[in-house]
Amino acid sequence: MSKDIRKRAAELRRALHRHNYLYYVLDEPEVSDAEYDRLMQELIAVETAHPELVVPDSPTQRVGAPPLEKFESVAHTIPMLSLENAFGEEEAIAFDKRVRRFLKTDSTLIYTAEPKMDGVAVELVYENGSLKEASTRGDGYTGELITPNIRTINTVPLTLISSATVAIPSRLAVRGEIFIPLEAFEQLNKERLDNGESPFANPRNAAAGSLRQLDSGITANRPLEIFCYGVGTVTDLEFTSHWEILQALKALGFRVNPHSKPRVKIEDILIYYRGLLDSRHEFPYEMDGIVIKVDDLALQKRLGEKARSPRWALAYKFPATQETTRMLGIDVQVGRTGALTPVAHLEPVSVGGVTVSRATLHNEDEIKKKDIRVGDTVLIQRAGDVIPEVVKVITTKRTGVEKPFEMPAACPACGSKVLRLEGEAVWRCVNANCPAQVKERIKHFASKGALDIDGLGDKLVGQLVDKGLLKSYADLFALDKATVASLERMGEKSAQNLMDAITRSKRISLARFIYALGIRHVGEHMAHVLAGAFKALRALMAATAEELWTVDEVGPEVSESVRAFFDNPENQRNIAGMLEAGVALETEEVKKELLAGRTFVLTGAMESMTRSEAKARIEAFGGKVSSSVSRNTTYVVAGKDPGSKLDKAERLGVRVLDEKALLECLKNPAAY
């Protein structure tokens, strides 16, 4: 074997480690996925031809090792203690007072605060820059050796990065939290249900189960990630603060949560907690609180530990998002497309600070896969503003009186025939004039992302449909003030406010109007795609299925659905009636030029809209939304707790907009 081959293998390993660091830690990839794959394939080819060049920390060795018979135990040189918990502001403030009292000081203390990941704690030990062993937290003093499993996780560095600011120590024990992102968790559970396996209760449960596989090949197929938050044993390096440790870890190649808050007072931490609590459902992973740590390491040493927790740290927990309760019954609701959705009626239970008495069961297949029965004790979860869902049945609580559920043979709202098309998971009512469907279509038409008709709530829509005043959303523009004022709980002022809102809604963009129509498979983003491609409503209505299919992002399912909607004579009459009533569609063509050539990066949580809504609105004006900050970025839009992208924008001199400024920019792009 020539020296050139040995040298090339070393070069490839270094390059792949570096690209992993740029991609997973800094979010600044320098090569495309295809180029990364080419480098990996070249290294695999070299190592296959020359097995003697394979080393434990090669990027090719993440794929898994031969199955173990059992896990070995390993002692932590410095115990991995658990944290004391707090569940309210009073307890967090009491912690600060307690720490100052122990230190005998009235001075303001400085803390570092970090999101508390809802995952599995591990310790990674590196010797001379290479990963030697990895273990679970265990009882805090002894854990299980899971090195082959940890090696399969892309966000765990196999070798440390040389840095101008931090030298690679001869020995370093790093503490971190292994977790599974929410989107990946949902896909994992879907696959398990499809394979007849029971779903994981939550991402933490899934991460723990994945790490404790004796066959690391199974772990390699699980979507595990890591954030590192501290150190155990360290040689050759000295730190004075916890924030300094986090910065050093990042420089050495470890992922550190970008939403950590450095060197803040207790008052700032309370604001930070409230911000994360409000925006927690915008994050792609689960957090169950924040961790507060005294930043000064000398003070940490003085404070020391109690029996099983340090005096210098506190876990300030969020309200729980999962609880168990009993299922009292199952009803079936009818949606705007006729879909029949089973909904569980539950014994009321507080979840995340909200009393929950209903939860979605999605469809018949989901009920059968999870074997959900009336009377079962179930685990439910609430995420964001969506209706809670049943995660799984606690089968050990069954008494034998639970009753299986069957979907109704007729529509529960109108008694019409229901059918389930081949390849679909839902039953549908075939009656387009079903009052339940009409109500849902009108509510969708008036919703915030559509015509945004303020004051047209569920109860008012119900009254209008039940009294025969609305047979479709087009009838909204024929309502008069006197009729509305005569309805229950309505008066002159409320009626006038509604009429004004309906009048304001008549001027609307083509994209929002398309979305408002409620066409199956056409959400907000697809509505913008169609508006951008056809420019005018008449052009879209006249487009053939083949012409629709040629539009980027439009597939056969969407094209057939759009064509079927506009071929329906009733839909044609409704649209004509709305245009005659004065609905004016604003062209997107001019708007597309307003932000052309400008690149936006969104960071932090938005208040008035979701990230996807902000992206859609920027793109509607011709702007581009990127995931990483560079010198080519025009604006960084910073919401709550923006993290490292804001820091990088400030370093590069990129203009930063807050959410209010973004909204102003969208109203008047020329001013920005």
N, C-alpha and C positions, 0 to 999 in steps of 0.2 A: 504493500500500500504506500502510495507516494505521500510526501509531506503536504502537497497541494490539497489532496482530498481531506486530510486531517484538518488542515487550516480552513478549508471551505466549510466543513461540518461545524467548526467552532464559530465561524462567521455567521452561519445560518442560525445557530442557537442564539447568539447575541442579538441578531436582528429581530428574531421572533419574540424574544423576551422584551426587547425595547418596544416593539410595536404593540405587544399586549399592554405594556405600561401606558403608552400613549392613548390607546383605545379605551381601556377599562378604568384607568385612574385619572388621567388628565382630560379625557373626552376630546382629544385633539389628534385623530388619526392622520398619519402622513401618507399612507398607502391605501389603495382600494381593497375591498374584501377579496377581489380576484387576485391581486398581487400578493396579499398575505397567503392566500391558498397556494399560490405557485411556490412561494418560499417554503411553506410547510411540506408540499409534495416533494420538493427537491431534497429536503432534509430526510424525509421518510425513505426516499430512494437511496440516498447515501448510506443511511443506517441499515437498510435492508441488505445492501451489497456488502457492508462492512459492519457486522454486528458488534465488533469489538469497540466501535466508536460510540455505542449507546451508553449514555450516562444517566443516573437517576433524575437529574434536573433538566433533561432534554424536554422541550415542548411536546415531543411525540409521546412522552410517557404519561400524559394525562388520561389516556384512554382506559385505564384500569389495570389492575394486577390480578393474578390468580386468586380465587376465593380463599378466605381464611376459614379455619375451623372454629375459632373463637377470638374475641378481642383480648389483648393483653392489657394489664393495668399499668399506669404510670403515675408517679407522684409529681405534683407541681412543686417546684422549688420555692415559689412564693404562692400561698393559698389564693384561689380564685373565690373570694368571698361574695356572698349575696348582698344586695342592697336593702336598706330600710325603705319602706314605702310611705308615700304621702298621697292623700286623695283629695286635698283641697288647699286653697291658698293659705288658710290659717296654719295648716301643718307645715307648708313650705316656709312661711315666715317664722314659725316656731323653730324650724331647723336652723335658720340663720341666727336666731337669738341664742340657741343652744350652743352653736359652734363658737360664737363670740364670747359667750359666758365661759366656755371651757378654756378658751385662749386668754381670758381675762382682758378683753379689749372692747372699747366702745367704737373703735374705728370701723369704717365701712369695709366689708370684705369683698374681694373680687373672685368671681366664679367663672367657670367655663360650663356652658350648657350644651347638651347634645340630644338629638332625637333618640329615644329608647326603642331600638329595633325589637320587634316581636319575633325573635328567632332563637337560635341555639348558640350558646357561648362556647368558644373553642380557644385553645392555645396553640400557637405555631412556633416551633423552635428552629432557629437558623444558626448554623455554625459556619463561619467564614463565608457568609453570604448565600449559603445553600440551605434549602429546607431539609431538616434532618428528621423531625417528627412532629406529629400533630395529635392533639388529644381533646376529648370532651371535658367540660367543666367537672362532671361527676358530682361528688359531694363537696367539691371545693378544694379538697386536699389530694384526692386521687381521681383520675379520670381514665377513660378507655382510649387506647392507642388506635387512631383512625387515619394514620398517615396515607395509606393507599387511596382512601376515599377523598381526603382533602386535596390530593394531587390532581384529581379530576376536575377541580373547580377552576375555571378560567381566570377568575378575578383574584385568585391566590397566587402571588408570585412564587415561582420555583427557585429563582435566584434574585438577590437584591440588586437594585440599580445603583451604579456608581454616581455619586453626586458631588458637586463642588462645595456644597454646604454641609453635608453629613457624610462622615466616613463610615464604611461598612464595618460593623463591630465583629469581633471574633465570635461572640455569642449574643443572641437576641431572642427573647421570648415575647411574642406579640399576642395580645388578646383581641378577639374579634367576635362578631356575631354573624353566623351563617343564616341566610334567609332565602325564601323563594318569592320572586316578584308576583304580584296579584294576577296579572294576565296569564303568566306561565302556570300559576297554580290552578286557575280555572280550566286551562287546557289539560293539565295533568289529571284533574278530577273527571273531566269529560271522557278522557281515554280510559280511566279506570271503570267508570260506569259502563262504557261501551264494551269493555272486556268482562263485565259481570263482577267486577271487584267493588268493594265498599269504598266510598269516597273518603278522603282525609277531612277531618273536621275543620281544619284551618291551615294556613301556610306554615305556622310554626310546627304543627303536628307532622306535616309533610316533610319539612326540613329535617326534623329529628329522625323520622323513619328512614329518610334517604341516607343520612350520615351513618346509621347503625346497620347498614347492609354488609354482610360478610363478603358478598361479591361486589367489588368496587366497580365492576362493569355496569351494575344496576345504578349505582350512584352517578356514574359518568353520564347516564341518560336523564338525570334529574336536573332541572334548571336552577342550580344552587348559585348563590352569590355571597359576597362578604363585605362588611364594613368593619374596619379596625378602630379600636377606641382606647387602647392603652398597652402597657408593657408589664412584663414580669421581670425576670432576670435580664440585666443588660451589662455587658462589659465594654470598656473602651469609649463609652459615651456618657456624658453628664448633662443633666437637664435641671432647669430651675423652676419650670412651670409645666402644667399639664398641656397647655396650648402649644408649648414648644415641642412636647412629645408628639402631638398630633401632626405638627408641621414636619418633624423629622421623619415620621412614618410615611407621610405622603412623598417626601423626597426620596425615600428608599424604595418606593414602588408599591406601597400599600394603598388600598382605597380607604379614604376617610370621608365620613358623611359631610357633604358640602354645606349642609344646613346647620352645622354646629355654630354656636355663638360664642366668640372669644371674649374673655375678660369683662364680664358684666356684673352689675350690682343685682341684688335680690329683686329690686323693683323692676329692672329690665327683664329679669327671668320670668316674672309673672306675666309680662306683656308677651314675651316670646312663647310661653306656654299657651296662652289664649290664641295667639296667631296660628300655632301648629295645630291646636285642637280644632279651630275653625276650618283649616285647610287640609287636614289629615287625609281626607278622601280624594284629594287631588294628587296625592303621591302614588307612585307605582308599586309601593310596598307597604306593609303594615307596620305602624308604630303603636306602642301602647303607653306612651308617655314621653317624658324627658328625663335625662339624668343630669343632676346638678353636682358639680365637683369643685371643691376649693382649688383654685388655680395654682397657688403657691405650694410647691412640693415640700418646702421646709415646714410650712404650716400643716400640710398633710401628715408629715412625720410626727409633729408634736401632738396632733389630734389622735393618731393611732387607730386602733380597732377595738370594737367590742367583741363579744363571743363569736359572732358569725357575720358581722358587717362593719365596714369602715365608718368612723365618725365623720369623715370629711366628704361623704357623698350621699346623695339621696335620689331615689327613683320617685318622681312626681308623676303618678299614673293618670291616664285618661279614663273616663268612664268606660265600662266594658261594652263591646260591640256584639258579644255572643251571650246567650242565656238559654236555659232550658225551660220549657213550659209544656202544657198539655193541649192537644188539638181537640177542640170541641166539635168541630164540624168542617165540611168543605162545601163551599158555594162555587158556582160557575159564572164568571162575568163575560160579557160580550164586548169586544173591542170594535174600533172603527172599520176594520177590514173584515169583520164577522168572526174573527178568531175567538174561540171559547177557551178561557183561561181559568183553571181551577184555583181558588183562593182559600187558604186555611183560616178558620176562625179559631183564635187561641185564647187561653186564659190570659188576661192582661199581665204583662211583665215589663219591667223597665229595662231597656237596652240602650246604652249610650246616653242615658238621661232622658229618653223618650219612651212613653208608655206605648207598647206594641200589642195590638189585639188581632192583627191580620198579617199574613205572609203569603207571598206568591208560591205556587207549586208548579208554575211554568206550563206543563202539558201532561197528557196521559202517560207518555213514555217515562217521564221523569218520576212520576208517582210510582210506577211499576218498578223502575230500577232501584229506587230507594225504599221500596216496599212500605209506603206510607199508608197508615190506616187511621180512621177516625177513632179517637181515644188514646192515640199514641202519645208518649212523652217524647218531645223532639228538641233538637238543638237548633236555634234560630240565630240569624245574624243580620245586622243592619249595617249597610255601607253607603255613606253619602245620603242623598235625599230620596233614593229609590226605595220602593216598598221592600220590607224585609223578606228574606227567603228562608226556607227550611233546609238546613245543611244535611242533617241525617236523623234517623230514628234511634232512640236509646232503647234497643230491643230488650235489654235486661230488665226494663221497667214494665214489660208487657204482663197483663194479667189473664189474657185469654178472651176478654170481652171486646177487644178492638175489632172494628169492622172495615173490610176492604172497600175501596171506592170505585164506582163505575161512572164513566162519562154519560151524560144524558143522551137519549136517543133523539130529542128534539131541542130546538133553541129555547132556553129558559126565559128569554125575553119576549118572543113572539110566537113560539110554538111551531115555527117552520122547520123544515127538514135540515139536518146537519150532515156534512160529509167530510171525509178526510182524503185528500188527494194522495196519490202514490208519491212517495218520497218526502212528504211533509209530516211534521210531528204534531200538527194541530188540527182539531176539528173546526169547521166553519159553518156559520149560518148562511144559507143560500139566499135569504131575503134581503136585498139591498135596502129596502125601506124599513127594516127592523128598527124600532124606536131606539134600542140600545146602541146600534151602530150609528144612527143619525146623531144622537147626542155626543158620542165620542168623536165623530167627524167634525162637528161644529166646535167642540172644545179644542181639538187640534188646530182647526182653522184660525181660531182666535188666540192661540197660545203665543208666548213671547217670541219664539223663533219664527213665527209665521206673521199674521197680521197684527199681533200684539194689541188686541182690543181689551183695554183695561176695564174691569168691572163685570165682565161676562164670565161669572163663576159657574161651578157645577150646578148649584141649586137653581140659578136663574135659567140656565140652558134647559134643565129638566122641566121647569114650568113652561117655558116657551114651546118645547116639543110636545109635552103632554096636552097642552091646550090647542095644538094644531097650528100655532103661529109660525113655527119653523119646521119645514119639511126637509130643508137642506141649508147649507151655509150661505147659499146665494140669497135666501130669504132674509138674511140679516139686514140687507140694504133696502128692504121694503118696510122695515119696522117704523112705527111712528111713536112719538113721545107719549101721547095719551094712552096708547095701548100698553106700553111698558110701565107707565106710572100706575096703571090699574092693577098690576100684579102684586102678589103677596110680598110684603116687606120692601116694596118699592114706593118711592114718592116722586114729587116733581123734580127735586134736585138730583136724585140718583138716576132718574130717567134721562134728564138732560145731560148728565155726565156720560152716560152710556152712548147717547146719540152723538155727542161730540167725539167720543173715542172711535165710533164707527166711521164718522166723517173723516177723521184724521187717518184712519187705516186705508182710505181709498187710494192714497199715493204710496206705492210700494214697489220695491225692486222686483224684477222678473224672477230672480232666484228665490226670494222669500215667498212669492206668489205660488211658484211651482211646488215648493215645500208645503205650503198651506193646503194645497189640493188633496194631500193625503194619499198620493199614489204609492202603492206597495213597492217596497225596496228603494224608495227615493227619500233619503234623509236630507239633512241640511247640506252636507258636502256634495252629494250627488246632484242636488238641485242647482248648486253653483256650477257644477260641471256642465249640466245641460244648458243652463242659461248662457254660459260662456261659449258653448259650441253653436247654439242656434240663434242667439241674439234677440229673437222676437218670439212671442208666444205662438203666433200663427205658423211660423216655420217649424217649431217643435211639434205642434199639433198635426202638421202635414207630413212629418218625417216618417219614412217606412221603418220597419223593424231592422232591415239591413243597414239603412243610413244611421240609425241610432247605434247599432252595434259597432260601427266604425269609429265612434267617439272614444277617445282614450278613457279608460276606467269603466266604460259601459259594456256589460256582458249580455249574453242572451236573456238571462232572467230579468234584468232591468229593462231591456229593450222590449221584450214581450209584454211586461207589465205596463209600461208607458203607452205602448200601442193599444193595448186592451182598454186602458182608461180613456184615452181620447176617442176610441171607436164607439164608446158607450153614448147613445143619444142623450140620455139624461145628463151626463157630465157636460156634453156639448151645450145643452140648453142652460145649465147652471152658469157656465163660463160666459156665454153670450149675455145672460141676464145681468151678471156682475159688471161686464164692460158697459152695457147700456145704462147701468145705475151710476156710472161715473168712476169706476175703478180704473186708475191710470197706472200703467206699468212703466217704471223708469228703466231706460236702457242701461245695460251694464257696459256697453261698448266704450263709452266715454270714460267711465270709472276705471276701466282696466288700465288706462294710460297714467292715472294719477300717481300711483306708487311704483310704476315700472322702473326697474333698475335698483330698487331699494331692498335691502335684506334685513330682516328682523330676527332677533333671537329672544324667545320668551323664557323667563325664569321666575320662579316663585309662584304663589297662588293668586289667582285673580278673584275679585269680589263680584263684579257685575256680569261676568261671563266665564265660561270654562276656557281652558287652553285651546280646545278644538274649535270653539266658536270664534275666539280671537284669530286663530289661524285662518279660518274660513273667511272672515271679514277682511283680513289683510290681503289674502289672495284674490278676493273679489275686486280689489282695487289694483291688481297687477303686481302686488308686492310678493316677495319670496320669504318663507319662514325657514330658518336653518336651526339645527340642534346645537351648533357649537359656535363660539365667538372667535372671530379672526379680525385681521386688519381690514378685511373686505365687508365686515358687518356695518350696516348703516346705523341701526339702533338696537340697543338692548332694552327690552321692556321688563321692568322689575316690579313684580308683585310682592306679596308678603314673603319674608324669609327667602330672599333670592339666591343666596349661596355664592359659590365660587365663580359663576359666570359674570356676576356683577363685579367682583374683584378684578377679573381679567379685563372686562370692559374698561374699567377705570385705569388699569395699567396701560392699555392700548390706546386710550383716549377716545374710545367709542362713545357716541352720545347715548345717554341713558334717559328713557322716558318712564314715568310712572303710569299707572293705569288711566288716570285722568287725562294725561297728556296723549296717551294712545288714542283715547276716544276723540279728543280734539283733532288729532292727526287724521283720523278716519273721516271726520266731518269736513276738515279743510286741509287736505294734504299739501296744498301749495304753500301754506304758512309754515311748513316744517321742511 
